[in-house]
């Protein structure tokens, strides 16, 4: 059985699972979140360490409360994503996207012909955002392909569809993005993943130097494309979201790459602080440390107990 066939089978099984009503799926997600904490699973260990790093002012009780909320949000995001992938995007948008802030701003930039870079941090549910972006017209989404061929085939099946072009973050990706932007198209970038050493710069994120991609700065400087921040934030316990689209500053296209990237991280931090438990704290954001700093990988001691 080839990768595409296996991925199709997994997709069909997932579709059966997500026929369950959302209140049932939400209970399963909350149970998963509790299990992560009871077992001290990787998700819980990494999130706890990140919260210790970025919110040192909180006492232990407040941080544990934030961890519980973060685990619940993370587990819900997982099942939300499976649901969104296995239901028609038009139905998802009608049923789930309750508020749309900045839609006219996006539509104007999308139609301008200058090219548009959508900067989408890992906040709320970015798969809901992808489906909304595709509903407004063609968009190219940059993604990190899984190591597994089956996993990649599943993503192509789940995320693919009308108006979405998926660009693997490897090889000719930058050239393809430049071509799209110079033709007046739209590119979506998740800016808060750690690049390889040498492919980014260290700038503060929640007061800690984090290796940060310079891709947004390079693309903006070379194309003059418009820049917008966008994310879909969860509302309450239902499968409901609020879309936010906001202008990004021209400084992101500055010839001073360090200043531009620092501003990018500062803006993302400001977005996250509005509702911090909906951010992807299960990601090891600070693994790589500045050369010569003497700083150790802050996750190196995280092991199962």
C-alpha positions as CSV (number, residue, x, y, z in Angstrom):
1,X,0.0,0.0,0.0
2,X,1.6,3.3,-1.1
3,X,1.7,6.5,1.0
4,X,-1.3,8.1,-0.8
5,X,-3.5,5.1,-0.2
6,X,-2.5,4.8,3.4
7,X,-3.2,8.6,3.9
8,X,-6.6,8.2,2.2
9,X,-7.5,5.4,4.6
10,X,-6.4,7.4,7.6
11,X,-8.4,10.4,6.4
12,X,-11.6,8.2,6.0
13,X,-11.1,6.8,9.5
14,X,-10.6,10.3,10.9
15,X,-13.8,11.4,9.1
16,X,-15.8,8.7,10.9
17,X,-14.4,9.8,14.2
18,X,-15.2,13.5,13.7
19,X,-18.8,12.7,13.0
20,X,-19.2,12.7,16.8
21,X,-20.9,15.9,18.0
22,X,-18.5,18.6,19.1
23,X,-19.5,18.4,22.8
24,X,-18.4,14.8,22.8
25,X,-15.2,15.6,21.0
26,X,-14.6,18.5,23.4
27,X,-14.9,16.1,26.4
28,X,-12.5,13.7,24.7
29,X,-10.0,16.6,24.2
30,X,-10.3,17.7,27.9
31,X,-9.7,14.1,28.9
32,X,-6.6,14.0,26.7
33,X,-5.4,17.2,28.3
34,X,-5.8,15.7,31.8
35,X,-4.0,12.5,30.7
36,X,-1.1,14.6,29.4
37,X,-0.7,16.2,32.8
38,X,-1.2,13.0,34.9
39,X,1.4,11.1,32.8
40,X,3.7,14.1,32.7
41,X,3.7,13.6,28.9
42,X,6.0,15.5,26.5
43,X,3.3,18.1,25.8
44,X,2.9,18.9,29.5
45,X,6.6,19.0,30.2
46,X,7.5,21.3,27.4
47,X,4.6,23.7,28.0
48,X,5.5,23.9,31.7
49,X,9.1,24.7,30.9
50,X,8.1,27.4,28.4
51,X,5.7,29.0,30.9
52,X,8.5,29.0,33.5
53,X,10.7,30.7,31.0
54,X,8.3,33.4,29.7
55,X,6.2,34.1,32.8
56,X,8.8,34.1,35.7
57,X,6.7,36.6,37.6
58,X,3.9,34.1,38.2
59,X,3.9,32.0,41.4
60,X,3.8,28.2,41.1
61,X,0.1,28.0,41.6
62,X,-0.8,30.5,39.0
63,X,1.6,28.9,36.5
64,X,0.0,25.5,37.1
65,X,-3.4,27.0,36.5
66,X,-2.1,28.5,33.2
67,X,-0.6,25.1,32.3
68,X,-4.0,23.3,32.8
69,X,-5.7,25.9,30.6
70,X,-2.9,25.6,28.0
71,X,-3.2,21.8,27.9
72,X,-6.9,22.0,27.5
73,X,-6.6,24.6,24.7
74,X,-3.9,22.5,23.0
75,X,-5.9,19.3,23.1
76,X,-9.0,21.1,21.8
77,X,-7.0,22.6,19.0
78,X,-5.9,19.1,18.0
79,X,-9.5,17.8,17.7
80,X,-10.8,21.0,16.2
81,X,-8.2,20.6,13.5
82,X,-9.3,17.0,12.7
83,X,-12.9,18.2,12.6
84,X,-12.1,21.2,10.3
85,X,-10.0,19.0,8.0
86,X,-12.8,16.4,7.6
87,X,-15.7,18.8,7.0
88,X,-16.4,21.1,4.1
89,X,-14.6,24.4,4.5
90,X,-17.7,26.4,3.5
91,X,-19.7,24.6,6.2
92,X,-16.9,25.2,8.8
93,X,-16.8,28.9,8.0
94,X,-20.6,29.2,8.3
95,X,-20.8,27.2,11.5
96,X,-17.6,28.1,13.3
97,X,-16.4,31.6,12.3
98,X,-18.6,33.8,14.5
99,X,-16.8,37.2,14.2
100,X,-14.6,38.6,11.5
101,X,-12.5,41.6,12.4
102,X,-10.5,43.1,9.6
103,X,-12.0,41.1,6.7
104,X,-12.3,44.2,4.5
105,X,-8.7,45.1,5.3
106,X,-7.6,41.7,4.0
107,X,-9.8,41.8,0.9
108,X,-8.4,45.2,-0.1
109,X,-4.8,44.0,0.3
110,X,-5.5,40.7,-1.4
111,X,-6.9,42.6,-4.4
112,X,-4.3,45.3,-4.6
113,X,-2.0,43.6,-7.0
114,X,1.1,44.5,-4.8
115,X,1.4,41.0,-3.3
116,X,0.4,40.1,0.3
117,X,2.3,38.4,3.1
118,X,0.0,37.0,5.8
119,X,1.9,36.6,9.0
120,X,0.0,33.9,11.1
121,X,1.5,33.0,14.5
122,X,0.7,29.7,16.1
123,X,-2.2,31.2,18.1
124,X,-5.7,29.9,18.3
125,X,-6.5,27.6,15.4
126,X,-4.4,28.3,12.3
127,X,-6.3,25.6,10.3
128,X,-9.5,27.7,10.6
129,X,-7.5,30.6,9.4
130,X,-6.2,28.6,6.4
131,X,-9.8,27.8,5.4
132,X,-10.9,31.4,5.7
133,X,-7.9,32.6,3.6
134,X,-8.8,30.1,0.8
135,X,-12.4,31.3,0.9
136,X,-11.2,34.9,-0.1
137,X,-9.1,33.7,-3.1
138,X,-5.9,31.9,-4.0
139,X,-3.2,31.6,-1.2
140,X,0.1,29.8,-1.0
141,X,0.8,28.3,2.5
142,X,4.3,27.6,3.6
143,X,4.5,24.4,5.7
144,X,7.2,22.1,7.3
145,X,6.6,18.7,5.7
146,X,6.5,15.7,8.1
147,X,9.3,13.2,7.9
148,X,6.8,10.5,7.1
149,X,5.6,10.2,3.4
150,X,2.2,9.1,4.7
151,X,2.0,12.1,7.0
152,X,2.8,14.4,4.2
153,X,0.3,12.8,1.9
154,X,-2.3,13.1,4.7
155,X,-1.6,16.9,5.0
156,X,-1.9,17.3,1.3
157,X,-5.3,15.6,1.4
158,X,-6.5,17.4,4.5
159,X,-5.3,20.9,3.8
160,X,-5.5,20.8,0.0
161,X,-8.4,22.1,-2.0
162,X,-9.6,25.0,-4.0
163,X,-7.4,28.1,-3.8
164,X,-4.7,26.5,-1.6
165,X,-1.2,25.8,-2.8
166,X,1.1,24.2,-0.2
167,X,4.8,25.1,-0.4
168,X,7.2,22.8,1.5
169,X,9.6,24.9,3.5
170,X,12.7,23.5,1.7
171,X,14.8,23.9,-1.4
172,X,13.1,26.2,-3.9
173,X,10.5,27.5,-1.5
174,X,11.8,31.1,-1.3
175,X,12.0,31.3,-5.0
176,X,8.4,30.1,-5.4
177,X,7.2,32.6,-2.8
178,X,9.0,35.5,-4.5
179,X,7.4,34.5,-7.8
180,X,4.0,34.4,-6.2
181,X,4.4,37.8,-4.5
182,X,5.8,39.6,-7.5
183,X,2.8,38.3,-9.5
184,X,0.5,40.0,-7.0
185,X,-0.4,36.8,-5.1
186,X,-0.8,36.0,-1.4
187,X,1.6,34.0,0.8
188,X,0.8,32.7,4.3
189,X,3.7,32.3,6.7
190,X,3.9,30.8,10.3
191,X,6.7,33.0,11.6
192,X,7.4,31.6,15.0
193,X,9.0,28.3,14.2
194,X,12.7,28.0,15.0
195,X,14.8,27.9,11.7
196,X,18.0,26.0,11.3
197,X,21.2,27.6,12.8
198,X,22.4,30.1,10.3
199,X,19.0,30.7,8.7
200,X,17.8,33.3,11.3
201,X,18.9,35.8,13.9
202,X,18.6,35.9,17.7
203,X,16.1,38.5,18.9
204,X,14.0,38.6,22.1
205,X,10.7,36.7,22.4
206,X,9.1,37.2,25.8
207,X,12.5,38.6,27.0
208,X,14.5,35.5,25.9
209,X,16.7,35.5,22.8
210,X,15.1,33.2,20.3
211,X,16.5,32.1,16.9
212,X,13.9,33.7,14.5
213,X,13.4,33.4,10.8
214,X,14.2,36.4,8.6
215,X,12.0,35.1,5.8
216,X,9.3,37.7,6.3
217,X,11.8,40.6,6.2
218,X,13.6,39.2,3.1
219,X,10.3,38.7,1.2
220,X,8.9,42.1,2.2
221,X,12.1,43.9,1.3
222,X,12.5,42.3,-2.1
223,X,8.8,42.6,-3.2
224,X,7.2,45.6,-1.5
225,X,4.3,43.3,-0.7
226,X,1.6,44.4,1.8
227,X,1.9,42.9,5.3
228,X,-0.9,41.7,7.6
229,X,-1.1,39.8,10.8
230,X,-3.9,37.2,11.0
231,X,-5.2,34.6,13.5
232,X,-8.4,32.8,14.6
233,X,-9.0,32.9,18.3
234,X,-11.2,30.4,20.1
235,X,-14.4,31.6,21.7
236,X,-15.8,29.8,24.7
237,X,-16.4,26.0,24.8
238,X,-18.1,25.7,21.4
239,X,-16.5,25.1,18.1
240,X,-16.4,28.8,17.4
241,X,-13.7,31.3,16.5
242,X,-13.1,35.0,16.0
243,X,-11.0,36.1,13.1
244,X,-8.5,38.9,13.5
245,X,-6.7,40.7,10.7
246,X,-4.5,43.6,11.6
247,X,-1.9,45.7,9.7
248,X,1.7,44.9,10.2
249,X,4.3,47.8,10.3
250,X,6.4,48.8,7.3
251,X,9.4,48.3,9.6
252,X,9.2,44.6,8.9
253,X,10.6,45.3,5.4
254,X,13.5,47.4,6.8
255,X,17.0,47.0,5.5
256,X,18.0,46.5,9.2
257,X,17.2,42.8,9.4
258,X,17.8,42.6,13.1
259,X,15.5,45.5,13.9
260,X,12.8,44.1,11.6
261,X,12.9,40.7,13.1
262,X,12.9,42.1,16.6
263,X,9.8,44.0,15.8
264,X,8.2,40.9,14.3
265,X,8.7,39.0,17.6
266,X,7.5,41.9,19.7
267,X,4.3,42.1,17.6
268,X,3.7,38.3,17.9
269,X,4.3,38.6,21.7
270,X,1.7,41.3,21.9
271,X,-0.8,39.1,20.1
272,X,-0.1,36.1,22.4
273,X,-0.4,38.2,25.5
274,X,-4.1,38.9,24.7
275,X,-4.9,35.3,25.4
276,X,-1.7,33.4,26.3
277,X,-3.2,30.0,26.9
278,X,-4.1,29.7,23.2
279,X,-0.5,29.9,22.0
280,X,1.5,26.8,21.0
281,X,3.6,26.4,24.2
282,X,4.2,22.7,23.5
283,X,6.8,23.8,20.9
284,X,10.5,23.9,21.9
285,X,11.0,27.5,20.8
286,X,14.3,28.1,22.6
287,X,16.3,25.0,21.8
288,X,19.2,26.7,19.9
289,X,21.1,29.3,21.9
290,X,23.4,32.1,20.7
291,X,26.9,31.1,19.9
292,X,29.3,31.9,22.7
293,X,26.6,32.7,25.2
294,X,27.2,29.7,27.4
295,X,23.5,29.1,27.6
296,X,22.3,25.6,27.7
297,X,19.3,24.1,25.8
298,X,16.5,24.8,28.4
299,X,14.7,21.6,27.5
300,X,17.7,19.2,27.8
301,X,16.7,18.0,31.3
302,X,13.1,17.2,30.4
303,X,12.7,13.5,30.8
304,X,10.0,11.2,31.8
305,X,9.8,10.5,35.5
